[in-house]
């Protein structure tokens, strides 16, 4: 079988690369990559996988694409979870890589979209892109295409769908259905579990017959971690709370850091011999924002190197030996739910003073999967924080803080199980076409 792949962040998403490695043992894999990124991606892709550069548009075509993109930003049909969509788009505007004129235009278009009728569906947007011709051509003999959310290249995705060949789109993360509007109705979807299938139906109006429960590739590393027979050293020689930062833009990170400092102060009062080990957000490039924490006596900044980003067992080991895992709404908080270490969502952010971070904590997926009533570990007030830390330090309430509500939703699976399931779905669907 010849499989075409359209997936972003192949340099950092080691789970997708591992999936492709397994597929390439028995199948021919062709990966489409933007021209400027070919060299970087090729360092991480094995030699058995073919990389095809996506040709960049010329000047006039770029202008057409940009105008159509801006029109879609203003009038594009969005998910039912409008709150999450707008929160995500406004957070994107914090990206320092955006030029001032880009931020201004996108901000105004988002404001207009709140009062204008949003009627352009993603499929209509894709159809418009097919009218813009470019030099990139798809391999005609590809049997099936595997794509990932968020769609890496809309124009190429439009060409893929126009071929009327089987297309499967992996919903890569639990928060994608609620915050994105790039969901075509002309593709099959692969999701983590039944809950995300329901999210796609409810928020994106996707036909349930097009959605297949597959599993979560990034969680396969947790499966491997538990199966490992190695005996690595305990990461720290002191008791600690592990806190995983969740935001990648300076304004948000600064607010997050302030609350980390408050948590460290309470920890100092209740368990002065403990430390707060803070794991910076791996895609936050400005490490200076964490300097305020580095000066606190009971705070340790978890060192993140280029190598450690691709070594998930290191972070799992630190979760495993922690007294608890704290976070403001991150996938790592969901992953921590598979450990006996209790995972707590920090929901004590002041909605007036730090509105942006408060909205971040109250994203759809956090509320639905981590903060949905009894049975979830949530810290909503300073009194809650003091009580939790006191109970943990006294070791009187260990049984009370469990992660069962999280871990029971989806069983862990290995790559050795997930990849054959994927091939089976490809094959079964091809037989019924």
C-alpha positions as CSV (number, residue, x, y, z in Angstrom):
1,X,0.0,0.0,0.0
2,X,1.2,3.5,-0.9
3,X,0.3,6.1,1.8
4,X,0.5,9.8,1.3
5,X,1.0,11.8,4.5
6,X,0.2,15.5,5.3
7,X,1.2,16.3,8.9
8,X,2.7,19.3,10.6
9,X,5.3,19.5,13.3
10,X,7.1,16.3,12.2
11,X,10.3,17.6,13.8
12,X,8.7,17.7,17.3
13,X,5.8,15.1,17.1
14,X,7.9,12.0,17.7
15,X,4.8,9.9,18.1
16,X,3.7,10.7,14.5
17,X,7.2,9.9,13.3
18,X,7.2,6.6,15.2
19,X,3.8,5.7,13.6
20,X,5.3,6.4,10.1
21,X,8.3,4.3,10.9
22,X,6.1,1.3,11.8
23,X,4.0,1.9,8.6
24,X,7.1,2.2,6.4
25,X,8.2,-1.4,7.4
26,X,5.5,-2.8,5.2
27,X,4.2,0.1,3.1
28,X,5.5,2.9,1.0
29,X,5.2,6.3,2.7
30,X,5.3,9.6,0.9
31,X,5.4,12.7,3.1
32,X,4.5,16.2,1.8
33,X,6.5,19.0,3.4
34,X,6.7,22.8,2.7
35,X,9.9,23.5,0.7
36,X,11.7,25.6,3.5
37,X,11.1,22.8,6.0
38,X,12.3,19.9,4.0
39,X,15.9,20.0,5.3
40,X,14.8,20.2,8.9
41,X,12.2,17.4,8.6
42,X,14.6,15.2,6.7
43,X,16.8,15.0,9.8
44,X,14.1,13.2,11.7
45,X,12.5,11.0,9.0
46,X,14.0,7.6,8.2
47,X,15.5,7.0,4.8
48,X,12.7,4.6,3.7
49,X,10.2,7.5,3.7
50,X,10.0,9.7,0.6
51,X,9.8,13.5,1.2
52,X,8.1,15.6,-1.5
53,X,8.5,19.4,-1.2
54,X,5.3,21.5,-1.6
55,X,6.0,24.2,-4.1
56,X,5.6,27.8,-2.9
57,X,3.1,30.0,-4.7
58,X,4.3,32.9,-6.8
59,X,3.6,36.5,-5.8
60,X,0.1,36.8,-7.4
61,X,-1.0,33.4,-6.1
62,X,0.2,34.3,-2.6
63,X,-2.0,37.4,-2.7
64,X,-5.0,35.4,-3.9
65,X,-4.5,32.8,-1.1
66,X,-4.1,35.5,1.5
67,X,-7.2,37.4,0.5
68,X,-9.3,34.1,0.5
69,X,-7.8,33.2,3.8
70,X,-8.7,36.5,5.4
71,X,-12.2,36.2,4.0
72,X,-12.5,32.8,5.5
73,X,-11.2,34.1,8.8
74,X,-14.0,36.7,8.8
75,X,-16.9,34.7,7.4
76,X,-15.8,31.0,8.0
77,X,-18.2,28.8,9.8
78,X,-16.8,28.0,13.2
79,X,-17.4,25.2,15.7
80,X,-20.3,25.4,18.1
81,X,-17.8,26.1,20.9
82,X,-17.4,29.8,19.8
83,X,-15.8,30.7,23.1
84,X,-12.9,28.3,22.6
85,X,-12.4,29.3,18.9
86,X,-12.2,33.0,19.7
87,X,-9.9,32.4,22.7
88,X,-7.5,30.4,20.6
89,X,-7.5,32.9,17.8
90,X,-6.8,35.8,20.2
91,X,-4.0,33.8,21.8
92,X,-2.5,33.3,18.3
93,X,-2.3,37.1,18.0
94,X,0.3,37.1,20.9
95,X,2.7,35.4,18.6
96,X,5.7,37.7,18.3
97,X,6.5,36.3,14.8
98,X,3.4,38.1,13.5
99,X,4.0,41.6,12.0
100,X,2.1,44.5,13.4
101,X,0.0,44.9,10.3
102,X,-0.9,41.2,10.3
103,X,-2.0,41.4,13.9
104,X,-4.1,44.4,13.2
105,X,-5.9,42.9,10.2
106,X,-6.5,39.6,11.9
107,X,-7.8,41.3,15.0
108,X,-10.3,43.4,13.0
109,X,-11.4,40.4,11.0
110,X,-12.1,38.4,14.2
111,X,-14.1,41.4,15.6
112,X,-16.2,41.5,12.3
113,X,-16.7,37.8,12.5
114,X,-18.6,38.2,15.8
115,X,-21.3,40.3,14.1
116,X,-21.3,39.0,10.6
117,X,-23.0,35.8,9.4
118,X,-20.3,33.1,9.3
119,X,-21.5,30.9,6.4
120,X,-18.4,29.8,4.5
121,X,-17.8,26.1,5.4
122,X,-14.3,24.7,5.4
123,X,-15.2,22.6,2.3
124,X,-16.3,25.8,0.5
125,X,-13.0,27.4,1.4
126,X,-11.1,24.4,0.2
127,X,-13.0,24.4,-3.1
128,X,-11.9,28.0,-3.7
129,X,-8.3,27.0,-3.1
130,X,-8.5,24.4,-5.9
131,X,-9.0,27.2,-8.3
132,X,-5.6,28.6,-7.5
133,X,-3.1,26.5,-9.5
134,X,0.4,25.7,-8.3
135,X,3.3,23.5,-9.5
136,X,3.0,20.8,-6.8
137,X,1.5,17.6,-8.1
138,X,0.4,14.6,-6.0
139,X,1.7,11.2,-6.7
140,X,-1.0,9.6,-8.9
141,X,-0.5,6.1,-7.5
142,X,-1.1,6.8,-3.8
143,X,-3.8,4.5,-2.4
144,X,-4.8,6.4,0.7
145,X,-3.9,9.6,2.4
146,X,-3.3,10.2,6.2
147,X,-3.6,13.7,7.4
148,X,-3.5,15.3,10.9
149,X,-5.2,18.2,12.5
150,X,-4.6,21.1,12.3
151,X,-4.4,20.7,8.6
152,X,-0.8,21.4,7.6
153,X,-1.4,22.9,4.2
154,X,-4.9,23.8,3.1
155,X,-4.2,24.1,-0.6
156,X,-2.6,20.6,-0.8
157,X,-5.4,19.2,1.4
158,X,-7.9,20.6,-1.1
159,X,-6.0,18.8,-4.0
160,X,-6.0,15.6,-2.0
161,X,-9.8,15.7,-1.5
162,X,-10.3,16.5,-5.1
163,X,-8.8,13.2,-6.1
164,X,-11.7,11.3,-4.5
165,X,-9.3,8.8,-3.0
166,X,-9.7,7.6,0.7
167,X,-8.6,10.3,3.1
168,X,-8.2,9.8,6.8
169,X,-7.7,12.7,9.2
170,X,-6.3,12.0,12.7
171,X,-7.7,14.4,15.3
172,X,-4.3,14.8,17.0
173,X,-5.4,16.4,20.2
174,X,-8.4,16.5,22.5
175,X,-8.8,20.3,22.1
176,X,-8.8,20.4,18.3
177,X,-12.6,19.8,17.8
178,X,-13.5,22.7,20.0
179,X,-11.0,25.4,18.9
180,X,-10.5,24.8,15.1
181,X,-12.7,25.3,12.1
182,X,-10.7,23.2,9.6
183,X,-12.8,20.1,9.6
184,X,-13.9,18.8,6.2
185,X,-16.9,16.6,5.8
186,X,-15.1,14.7,2.9
187,X,-12.7,12.7,5.1
188,X,-12.8,9.9,7.6
189,X,-11.8,10.9,11.1
190,X,-9.6,9.0,13.6
191,X,-10.2,10.0,17.2
192,X,-8.8,9.0,20.7
193,X,-12.1,7.8,22.2
194,X,-15.9,8.0,22.1
195,X,-15.9,11.3,23.9
196,X,-14.0,13.1,21.1
197,X,-16.2,11.4,18.6
198,X,-19.1,13.0,20.4
199,X,-17.3,16.3,20.3
200,X,-16.8,16.1,16.5
201,X,-20.5,15.4,16.1
202,X,-21.7,18.1,18.5
203,X,-19.2,20.9,17.7
204,X,-18.3,20.3,14.0
205,X,-21.5,18.6,12.8
206,X,-19.5,15.6,11.4
207,X,-21.4,12.5,10.3
208,X,-20.8,9.8,13.0
209,X,-20.4,7.2,10.3
210,X,-17.2,9.0,9.2
211,X,-15.6,8.9,12.7
212,X,-13.6,5.9,13.9
213,X,-12.2,5.4,17.4
214,X,-8.5,4.6,17.0
215,X,-6.5,5.7,20.1
216,X,-3.9,8.3,21.0
217,X,-0.4,7.9,19.5
218,X,1.3,10.2,22.1
219,X,-0.2,8.1,24.9
220,X,1.6,5.0,23.5
221,X,4.7,6.3,25.2
222,X,3.0,6.0,28.6
223,X,2.2,2.3,27.7
224,X,5.9,1.9,26.9
225,X,6.9,3.6,30.1
226,X,4.9,1.2,32.2
227,X,6.2,-1.8,30.2
228,X,9.8,-0.8,30.6
229,X,11.9,-3.1,32.7
230,X,14.8,-0.6,33.1
231,X,15.5,0.9,36.5
232,X,16.4,4.6,35.9
233,X,17.5,6.7,38.9
234,X,14.9,8.7,40.9
235,X,14.9,12.1,39.3
236,X,15.3,14.2,42.5
237,X,16.5,13.4,46.0
238,X,13.7,15.5,47.6
239,X,9.9,15.4,47.7
240,X,8.3,17.7,45.2
241,X,5.2,18.9,43.4
242,X,5.6,18.7,39.6
243,X,4.0,21.6,37.7
244,X,3.7,21.5,34.0
245,X,3.4,24.9,32.3
246,X,0.8,25.2,29.6
247,X,1.3,28.4,27.7
248,X,3.7,29.5,25.0
249,X,3.2,33.2,24.6
250,X,4.9,35.8,26.9
251,X,1.7,37.5,28.1
252,X,0.0,34.3,29.1
253,X,3.2,32.7,30.5
254,X,3.8,35.7,32.7
255,X,0.4,35.3,34.3
256,X,1.0,31.6,34.7
257,X,4.4,32.2,36.3
258,X,2.7,34.6,38.8
259,X,0.4,31.8,40.0
260,X,3.3,29.4,40.1
261,X,4.9,31.8,42.5
262,X,1.8,31.9,44.7
263,X,1.7,28.1,44.8
264,X,5.4,28.0,45.8
265,X,4.7,30.4,48.7
266,X,1.8,28.3,50.0
267,X,4.0,25.1,49.6
268,X,6.8,26.9,51.6
269,X,4.4,27.5,54.5
270,X,2.9,24.0,54.6
271,X,5.8,21.7,53.5
272,X,9.0,23.8,53.7
273,X,11.2,20.7,52.9
274,X,9.4,20.1,49.6
275,X,10.2,21.7,46.3
276,X,8.0,22.9,43.4
277,X,9.6,21.6,40.2
278,X,8.3,23.7,37.3
279,X,8.4,22.2,33.8
280,X,8.5,25.1,31.3
281,X,6.2,24.8,28.3
282,X,8.4,23.1,25.6
283,X,7.4,25.6,22.8
284,X,8.0,28.7,24.9
285,X,11.2,30.1,23.3
286,X,11.6,32.9,25.8
287,X,13.1,31.3,28.9
288,X,13.5,34.7,30.5
289,X,9.8,34.7,31.6
290,X,10.7,32.0,34.1
291,X,13.5,33.9,35.8
292,X,11.1,35.2,38.4
293,X,10.7,31.6,39.6
294,X,14.3,30.7,39.4
295,X,15.0,33.1,42.3
296,X,12.7,31.3,44.7
297,X,14.4,29.0,47.2
298,X,11.8,26.2,46.9
299,X,11.5,26.2,43.1
300,X,13.5,24.1,40.7
301,X,13.2,24.8,37.0
302,X,13.1,21.6,35.1
303,X,15.8,21.7,32.4
304,X,14.4,21.2,28.9
305,X,16.9,20.4,26.2
306,X,16.5,19.6,22.5
307,X,17.1,15.9,23.4
308,X,14.7,15.8,26.3
309,X,11.8,17.1,24.1
310,X,12.0,13.8,22.3
311,X,12.4,11.7,25.5
312,X,8.9,11.4,27.0
313,X,10.1,8.8,29.6
314,X,12.0,11.6,31.4
315,X,8.8,13.6,32.1
316,X,6.9,10.5,33.0
317,X,9.5,9.5,35.5
318,X,9.2,12.9,37.1
319,X,5.4,12.6,37.2
320,X,5.7,9.0,38.7
321,X,7.9,10.1,41.6
322,X,6.1,13.4,42.3
323,X,3.7,13.9,45.2
324,X,1.2,15.5,42.8
325,X,1.1,17.0,39.3
326,X,-0.3,20.5,38.9
327,X,-1.2,22.3,35.7
328,X,-3.4,25.1,34.2
329,X,-4.9,23.0,31.4
330,X,-2.5,20.9,29.3
331,X,-2.4,17.6,27.6
332,X,0.3,16.5,30.0
333,X,-2.2,16.9,32.8
334,X,-4.4,14.4,30.9
335,X,-1.4,12.1,30.5
336,X,-0.7,12.3,34.2
337,X,-4.1,10.9,34.8
338,X,-2.7,7.4,34.0
339,X,-0.3,7.5,36.9
340,X,-1.0,7.0,40.6
341,X,0.3,10.5,41.2
342,X,-2.8,12.7,41.5
343,X,-3.2,15.2,38.7
344,X,-4.8,18.6,39.7
345,X,-6.2,21.3,37.4
346,X,-5.4,24.7,38.9
347,X,-8.6,26.7,38.6
348,X,-7.9,29.6,41.0
349,X,-7.1,32.2,38.4
350,X,-8.7,35.7,39.0
351,X,-11.1,36.2,36.1
352,X,-10.9,40.0,36.4
353,X,-7.2,40.5,36.9
354,X,-5.9,37.7,34.7
355,X,-8.8,37.2,32.2
356,X,-6.8,35.7,29.4
357,X,-5.3,32.9,31.6
358,X,-8.7,32.4,33.2
359,X,-10.3,31.8,29.8
360,X,-7.4,29.4,29.0
361,X,-8.1,27.3,32.1
362,X,-11.8,27.2,31.2
363,X,-11.4,25.9,27.7
364,X,-14.0,23.4,26.5
365,X,-11.8,20.3,26.8
366,X,-10.6,21.2,30.3
367,X,-14.1,21.6,31.6
368,X,-15.4,18.5,29.8
369,X,-12.6,16.1,30.7
370,X,-10.9,17.5,33.8
371,X,-13.3,19.8,35.6
372,X,-16.7,18.2,35.2
373,X,-18.1,17.8,38.7
374,X,-17.3,15.3,41.4
375,X,-14.4,12.8,41.0
376,X,-12.0,15.2,39.4
377,X,-9.0,16.8,41.1
378,X,-9.5,20.6,40.8
379,X,-8.1,23.4,43.0
380,X,-10.5,26.3,42.8
381,X,-9.4,28.5,45.7
382,X,-6.4,29.2,47.9
383,X,-8.1,27.3,50.7
384,X,-8.4,24.3,48.3
385,X,-4.7,24.6,47.6
386,X,-3.8,24.7,51.3
387,X,-6.0,21.7,52.1
388,X,-4.6,19.6,49.2
389,X,-1.0,20.4,50.1
390,X,-1.7,19.7,53.8
391,X,-3.3,16.3,53.0
392,X,-0.5,15.4,50.7
393,X,2.2,16.3,53.2
394,X,0.4,14.5,56.0
395,X,-0.3,11.5,53.7
396,X,-3.8,11.2,55.2
397,X,-5.8,11.4,52.0
398,X,-3.9,9.5,49.3
399,X,-6.9,7.3,48.4
400,X,-9.1,10.4,48.0
401,X,-7.0,11.9,45.2
402,X,-7.3,9.4,42.3
403,X,-7.3,9.9,38.5
404,X,-9.8,7.2,37.7
405,X,-12.3,9.6,36.0
406,X,-9.5,10.4,33.5
407,X,-7.8,7.1,32.9
408,X,-11.0,5.0,32.5
409,X,-12.1,7.0,29.4
410,X,-9.5,5.4,27.2
411,X,-7.2,2.4,27.6
412,X,-3.5,2.8,26.8
413,X,-2.2,1.1,23.7
414,X,1.2,0.5,22.1
415,X,2.4,1.5,18.7
416,X,2.5,-2.2,17.9
417,X,-1.3,-2.3,18.4
418,X,-2.2,1.1,17.0
419,X,-0.5,0.8,13.6
420,X,-2.1,-2.6,12.6
421,X,-5.5,-1.1,13.7
422,X,-4.9,1.8,11.3
423,X,-3.9,-0.5,8.4
424,X,-7.0,-2.6,9.1
425,X,-9.2,0.5,8.9
426,X,-7.6,1.5,5.6
427,X,-8.0,-1.9,4.1
428,X,-11.5,-2.5,5.4
429,X,-12.7,0.8,4.0
430,X,-11.1,0.1,0.7
431,X,-12.9,-3.2,0.4
432,X,-16.3,-1.6,1.0
433,X,-15.8,1.3,-1.5
